[in-house]
Structure formats: structure tokens, C-alpha cells
């Protein structure tokens, strides 16, 4: 089946009874055209199904009005709310979001960055700080603005939008300690090339150190952010000769996996062992018992990241709201340790 020729700018101009220059102004700078003329052009565009040529518009404006975002995974709900807010904020500014997933692999992320740069994106949103310096060198050479999301720490040399993962994890561990727990284990995300996971481990260690306690290697397991991985790690911890009385999890998905394993093993949470999570995604309330966790303002953080990137693109002042606070959400999965523990 032969395709019909795509309608052209000339076709729109002829149908609307205006010049091609007027059609171009209606599409690119509509505020410079009278409302009556804009409406005629709009009707012609709609009737013909005309689509402006992307390459031509980009060449004329030296801008593609596209932004790339590379997230570690599309399987984990922790990024869904934030990226949705990014997309909504960019769409309001007439910018299209392109999304890729790196699988927590810095080489794959570098390849995706190169691909997005080749497509002419106006900016990039990247998750966290941990990546090879060669990637930052490439971004500097290309002069493409970028924003790091889900992280915010003093001394970061780049534009960051997020929260202090170390401080948030320290606060969570202190809440566990205040309930009377002293034998604490942690199921963390894999810390290699993941500064957020590493900071959360460091935060838990800091809280324990302040009480003269420690997190022995046998009490720390790193795993994928997946239900099955969290369940397997919890089972390993509970198979020890002496069980911990509390398990701090690197995110809510891992914690939900731990709760699932506890049910299969006949271990009551929180009577026999407490389990806490991090992120406060919808799953945290859906599981039983409902998770005590750290609330992260994903949507507000995503919207702020989009605004920051647009400001960098336009050489405008950065917005003020780049630093966010987290808070403990105390539900049902945290209680004092069992008597005699």
C-alpha cells in the first residue's frame, strides 16, 4: 500500500490563504500573529494532518525541545512518581522527555548519554552522582546542561536536586535504636556505582557508631532492589545462630520481600523482629504489617529537577527549592525488641 505524500508547509499556507512565513510564525511564535489568522492556520493544520519538520525547527532555533532522563531501572516504583512529575513539568514548557534505563551499569549509562546527545537533547537528568569521571568530562566538553536527582549533599560540584541519603538513613536507624534495638541488620541495595545505596549504609553505620554499636559484615547483605532478593537476604539473616531483632532495608521493595519471607518462615513482624523500609512508595501501606519507612517527596523532587534543568538550559537563575527533607512514617512494622533479646 502506497503512502500518501505528507502535507507540506505550502499545503497549509494554501489552505489557510496565507504565506508560508505566516504559517511558520503561527507554529513557532504564535504571539506575533493575529488570533483570527492563527485560527485559520490551526484549522488548516488539523484538516491536513500536518506535522512540523522536527529537524528544520531544531535547526532554526538551535534547540530540539527534548530532554533525556536516564534512570537505573523501570521495574522499580521508586522512580515512577518522580519521573512522572518531571514529564508533567517539561510538557507544560513544551519540552518532550526521552527516557532510558541503565540497569545500574555505568558503561550502559555512558552509551545512552552519547546516544541522547547525538539526538540533540537540550539537557539531561541523571540519577545520583556515582559514574566515571570520563562521563562528566564528556558532558563538560559538549556543554550540555545536566541535573543530578535523588541526591543532595554538601560539596557536590554539580547541580543536585534531592535529599541527603546519609542523614535520612541515620535518622531511620536512630528511630530503630530508640525502640530499644541493639542487634540490628541491614539489607542494602548494591552499593557499587550507587551513591544513594552507599550513603544509606553509611547513615546506618553512623547511627550505630554513635551508640557504641556496629554493623558487622555478617549483618549486612547487599542485593538487587527486588522482592525475591529481599526475601532471600532476610532468610539468610534469620538463618544465623543469633537472629537480629531489627532489619533495616535499603528501600520498600526489599522490605516487602523481607515481610514475605517472614510469613513463609513463620516469623511474626514486629513481635519477633522489626522490619523497616525506605522511600514510602504505595507498596509500603499495602503490605501487612504496613511498613515503617522514610517518606521521600518524589513528585516535588521531580518537578524541581525539571525546573532546574530548564533554568540551566535558558541560562536563568536556579530555583531555590533544590534541597528536600525526608521524614519517618511510623506504621506497624517497628516495635521494641522481644523480651529477653
C-alpha positions as CSV (number, residue, x, y, z in Angstrom):
1,X,0.0,0.0,0.0
2,X,1.5,3.3,-1.1
3,X,1.7,6.1,1.4
4,X,0.1,9.4,0.6
5,X,2.6,12.3,0.4
6,X,2.9,14.1,3.7
7,X,1.3,17.6,3.7
8,X,3.8,20.4,3.5
9,X,4.1,23.9,4.8
10,X,3.0,25.1,1.3
11,X,-0.2,23.0,1.6
12,X,-1.1,24.5,4.9
13,X,-0.4,28.1,3.6
14,X,-2.6,27.5,0.5
15,X,-5.5,26.0,2.5
16,X,-5.3,28.9,5.1
17,X,-4.9,31.5,2.5
18,X,-1.7,32.9,4.0
19,X,2.0,32.9,3.2
20,X,4.4,30.1,4.3
21,X,6.1,32.7,6.5
22,X,2.9,33.4,8.3
23,X,2.3,29.6,8.9
24,X,5.9,29.4,10.3
25,X,5.2,32.3,12.7
26,X,1.9,30.7,13.8
27,X,3.8,27.5,14.7
28,X,6.9,29.0,16.3
29,X,5.9,32.4,17.6
30,X,2.1,32.5,17.7
31,X,2.1,35.6,19.9
32,X,3.2,37.6,16.8
33,X,0.2,36.6,14.8
34,X,-3.4,37.8,15.0
35,X,-5.8,35.5,16.6
36,X,-8.0,35.2,13.5
37,X,-5.1,34.2,11.4
38,X,-3.8,31.7,14.0
39,X,-7.2,30.1,14.0
40,X,-7.3,29.7,10.2
41,X,-3.8,28.2,10.2
42,X,-4.8,25.9,13.1
43,X,-7.8,24.6,11.2
44,X,-5.7,24.0,8.1
45,X,-3.0,22.1,10.1
46,X,-5.7,19.9,11.7
47,X,-7.6,19.3,8.4
48,X,-4.4,18.3,6.6
49,X,-2.8,16.4,9.5
50,X,0.4,18.5,9.0
51,X,3.3,17.8,11.3
52,X,6.1,20.4,11.5
53,X,9.5,19.0,10.5
54,X,11.4,18.4,13.7
55,X,14.9,18.8,12.2
56,X,14.0,22.0,10.5
57,X,12.6,23.6,13.6
58,X,15.6,22.4,15.7
59,X,18.0,23.9,13.1
60,X,16.1,27.2,13.1
61,X,16.0,27.6,16.9
62,X,19.3,25.7,17.8
63,X,17.1,23.8,20.2
64,X,15.3,20.5,20.0
65,X,13.0,21.0,23.0
66,X,13.8,17.5,24.1
67,X,15.3,16.4,27.4
68,X,16.8,13.0,28.2
69,X,16.4,11.2,31.5
70,X,18.4,8.0,32.3
71,X,17.1,6.1,35.3
72,X,18.6,2.9,36.8
73,X,15.6,0.7,36.2
74,X,12.0,0.9,35.0
75,X,11.0,-2.0,37.2
76,X,11.2,-0.2,40.5
77,X,8.4,2.1,41.6
78,X,10.7,4.4,43.4
79,X,11.3,6.4,40.2
80,X,7.8,6.4,38.8
81,X,6.3,9.3,40.7
82,X,9.4,11.5,40.3
83,X,9.7,10.9,36.5
84,X,6.0,11.5,36.1
85,X,6.4,14.9,37.7
86,X,9.4,15.6,35.5
87,X,7.4,14.8,32.4
88,X,4.4,17.0,33.5
89,X,6.7,20.0,34.3
90,X,8.5,19.7,31.0
91,X,5.3,19.2,29.0
92,X,4.0,22.4,30.4
93,X,7.1,24.1,29.0
94,X,6.6,22.5,25.6
95,X,9.5,20.1,26.1
96,X,9.5,16.3,25.3
97,X,11.0,13.8,27.7
98,X,13.0,10.8,26.4
99,X,13.7,8.1,29.0
100,X,16.3,5.4,29.0
101,X,17.3,2.8,31.6
102,X,20.8,1.9,32.6
103,X,20.4,-1.2,34.8
104,X,22.8,0.4,37.3
105,X,25.6,-0.2,34.7
106,X,27.8,2.9,34.3
107,X,29.0,1.8,30.8
108,X,25.5,1.4,29.6
109,X,24.6,4.7,31.0
110,X,27.6,6.3,29.2
111,X,26.4,4.8,25.9
112,X,22.9,6.1,26.5
113,X,24.2,9.5,27.2
114,X,26.1,9.5,24.0
115,X,23.0,8.4,22.1
116,X,20.9,11.1,23.6
117,X,23.5,13.7,22.9
118,X,23.6,12.6,19.3
119,X,19.9,13.1,19.1
120,X,20.5,16.7,20.2
121,X,18.8,16.8,23.6
122,X,18.8,20.2,25.3
123,X,19.7,18.7,28.7
124,X,19.9,15.5,30.8
125,X,18.5,14.3,34.1
126,X,20.7,11.7,35.7
127,X,20.2,9.7,38.9
128,X,22.8,10.2,41.6
129,X,26.5,11.1,41.5
130,X,28.3,7.8,41.0
131,X,29.6,7.4,37.4
132,X,33.0,7.5,35.8
133,X,34.7,10.9,35.6
134,X,35.0,10.4,31.8
135,X,31.2,10.7,31.6
136,X,31.4,14.1,33.4
137,X,34.2,15.1,31.1
138,X,32.1,14.3,28.0
139,X,29.2,16.4,29.3
140,X,31.5,19.3,30.0
141,X,33.0,19.1,26.5
142,X,29.6,19.1,24.9
143,X,28.4,21.9,27.1
144,X,25.0,20.2,27.7
145,X,23.3,21.1,31.0
146,X,22.5,18.3,33.3
147,X,20.9,17.8,36.8
148,X,21.6,15.0,39.3
149,X,18.4,13.8,41.0
150,X,17.7,11.8,44.2
151,X,20.8,13.1,45.8
152,X,21.8,16.3,47.6
153,X,25.0,16.7,49.7
154,X,27.3,19.5,50.7
155,X,30.3,19.8,48.4
156,X,28.7,18.2,45.3
157,X,30.3,20.1,42.4
158,X,27.2,19.6,40.2
159,X,23.6,20.8,40.2
160,X,21.8,18.3,42.5
161,X,18.1,18.1,43.4
162,X,17.2,15.8,46.2
163,X,17.9,14.9,49.8
164,X,20.8,13.8,52.0
165,X,20.5,10.0,51.8
166,X,23.1,9.5,54.6
167,X,21.2,11.8,57.0
168,X,17.8,10.2,56.2
169,X,19.2,6.6,56.8
170,X,20.9,7.8,60.0
171,X,17.5,9.2,61.3
172,X,15.8,5.9,60.4
173,X,18.4,3.9,62.3
174,X,18.1,6.2,65.3
175,X,14.4,5.6,65.4
176,X,15.1,1.8,65.5
177,X,17.7,2.3,68.2
178,X,15.2,4.4,70.2
179,X,12.8,1.5,70.3
180,X,15.5,-0.5,72.2
181,X,17.1,-2.5,69.4
182,X,20.8,-3.2,69.7
183,X,21.3,-6.2,67.4
184,X,20.5,-4.6,64.0
185,X,21.0,-6.0,60.5
186,X,20.7,-4.2,57.1
187,X,19.6,-5.4,53.7
188,X,21.0,-2.7,51.4
189,X,20.9,-2.1,47.7
190,X,24.1,-2.9,45.8
191,X,26.5,-0.1,46.6
192,X,28.8,-0.4,43.5
193,X,28.1,2.7,41.3
194,X,25.2,3.6,43.5
195,X,26.0,6.5,45.8
196,X,22.4,6.5,47.3
197,X,22.7,2.9,48.5
198,X,26.2,3.6,49.8
199,X,25.1,6.7,51.7
200,X,22.2,4.8,53.3
201,X,24.6,2.1,54.6
202,X,26.9,4.9,55.9
203,X,24.0,6.6,57.6
204,X,23.0,3.4,59.4
205,X,26.7,2.8,60.5
206,X,26.9,6.4,61.8
207,X,23.9,6.0,64.0
208,X,25.2,2.7,65.4
209,X,28.7,4.1,65.9
210,X,27.2,6.9,67.9
211,X,25.8,4.4,70.4
212,X,29.0,2.3,70.5
213,X,27.5,-0.4,68.3
214,X,28.5,-1.7,64.9
215,X,27.1,-3.3,61.8
216,X,29.2,-6.5,61.3
217,X,29.7,-7.9,57.8
218,X,27.5,-10.8,58.7
219,X,24.7,-8.4,59.4
220,X,24.9,-6.5,56.1
221,X,23.7,-8.0,52.9
222,X,23.6,-6.2,49.6
223,X,21.1,-7.3,47.0
224,X,19.1,-6.2,43.9
225,X,16.1,-3.9,44.6
226,X,13.6,-6.8,44.1
227,X,11.1,-8.6,46.2
228,X,12.8,-12.0,45.6
229,X,16.2,-10.6,46.5
230,X,14.9,-9.0,49.7
231,X,13.2,-12.3,50.7
232,X,16.4,-14.3,50.1
233,X,18.5,-11.8,52.1
234,X,16.1,-11.9,55.0
235,X,16.1,-15.6,55.1
236,X,19.9,-15.6,55.2
237,X,19.9,-13.2,58.2
238,X,17.3,-15.3,60.0
239,X,19.2,-18.5,59.5
240,X,22.1,-17.2,61.7
241,X,22.6,-18.8,65.1
242,X,21.6,-15.5,66.7
243,X,18.9,-13.5,64.9
244,X,18.9,-9.7,64.7
245,X,15.9,-8.1,66.4
246,X,15.5,-5.4,63.6
247,X,16.3,-5.4,59.9
248,X,16.7,-2.0,58.1
249,X,16.1,-2.3,54.4
250,X,17.5,-0.1,51.7
251,X,14.1,0.5,50.1
252,X,10.4,-0.6,50.5
253,X,10.6,-3.2,47.8
254,X,13.4,-5.0,49.7
255,X,11.4,-4.6,52.9
256,X,8.3,-6.1,51.3
257,X,10.3,-9.1,50.2
258,X,11.6,-9.4,53.8
259,X,8.0,-9.4,55.1
260,X,7.1,-12.1,52.5
261,X,9.9,-14.3,53.7
262,X,9.0,-13.7,57.4
263,X,5.5,-15.0,56.7
264,X,6.8,-18.1,54.9
265,X,9.2,-18.8,57.8
266,X,6.5,-18.3,60.5
267,X,8.4,-15.2,62.0
268,X,6.0,-12.6,63.3
269,X,6.7,-9.0,62.4
270,X,7.2,-6.9,64.5
271,X,6.7,-9.2,67.6
272,X,9.8,-11.3,66.8
273,X,11.7,-9.0,64.5
274,X,11.1,-5.4,63.2
275,X,11.4,-4.6,59.6
276,X,11.7,-1.0,58.2
277,X,11.9,0.3,54.7
278,X,12.9,3.5,52.8
279,X,11.0,5.6,50.2
280,X,7.4,5.3,51.2
281,X,6.0,4.1,47.9
282,X,2.4,2.8,47.7
283,X,3.6,-0.7,48.5
284,X,4.6,0.4,52.0
285,X,0.9,0.7,53.0
286,X,-0.3,-2.3,51.0
287,X,1.8,-4.9,52.8
288,X,1.0,-6.4,56.1
289,X,2.1,-5.2,58.6
290,X,2.3,-1.8,57.0
291,X,5.8,-0.6,56.8
292,X,7.5,1.9,58.9
293,X,9.6,3.8,56.4
294,X,11.2,7.0,55.3
295,X,9.0,9.3,53.2
296,X,10.7,10.8,50.2
297,X,8.9,13.6,48.3
298,X,9.3,12.0,44.9
299,X,6.9,14.2,42.9
300,X,8.1,17.5,44.3
301,X,11.6,16.5,43.8
302,X,11.0,15.5,40.2
303,X,9.2,18.8,39.4
304,X,12.0,20.8,40.9
305,X,14.6,18.9,38.9
306,X,12.8,19.7,35.7
307,X,12.6,23.4,36.6
308,X,16.3,23.4,37.5
309,X,17.2,21.8,34.1
310,X,15.1,24.3,32.2
311,X,16.8,27.1,34.1
312,X,20.2,25.8,33.2
313,X,19.2,25.4,29.6
314,X,17.9,29.0,29.5
315,X,20.8,30.5,31.5
316,X,18.3,31.6,34.1
317,X,18.7,31.6,37.9
318,X,18.3,28.2,39.5
319,X,15.1,27.8,41.6
320,X,15.5,27.8,45.4
321,X,13.8,24.5,46.1
322,X,16.6,22.1,45.3
323,X,17.0,20.6,48.8
324,X,14.3,18.4,50.2
325,X,13.8,16.8,53.7
326,X,12.6,13.3,54.5
327,X,10.5,12.2,57.4
328,X,9.9,9.0,59.3
329,X,6.5,7.4,58.7
330,X,5.8,5.2,61.7
331,X,3.4,2.4,60.8
332,X,3.1,-1.2,62.1
333,X,6.4,-3.0,61.3
334,X,8.6,-1.4,64.0
335,X,8.2,-2.3,67.7
336,X,10.5,-2.8,70.7
337,X,12.6,-6.0,70.6
338,X,11.1,-9.2,72.0
339,X,11.6,-9.7,75.8
340,X,15.0,-11.2,76.6
341,X,16.5,-10.3,73.2
